[in-house]
Amino acid sequence: MAETRKIRIQYYRSAIATPTKHKLVVKGLGFTRLNQIVEREDTAAVRGMVKTVPHLVRIVEK
């Protein structure tokens, strides 16, 4: 079984004054608080979600 690639994402800016769709994307990525780092599978869907809110999240190098 092949090892799945992972991507680490950090939630570094608040989504308070953003559109509802952006808030839902942040929640969909699994973030619950600021400066939280989560590890997700590196898929096209996750990359697309990160691309939707680049002003709120960033990719963290391992």
Order of alpha helices (4+ residues) and beta strands (2+ residues): beta-alpha-beta-alpha-beta
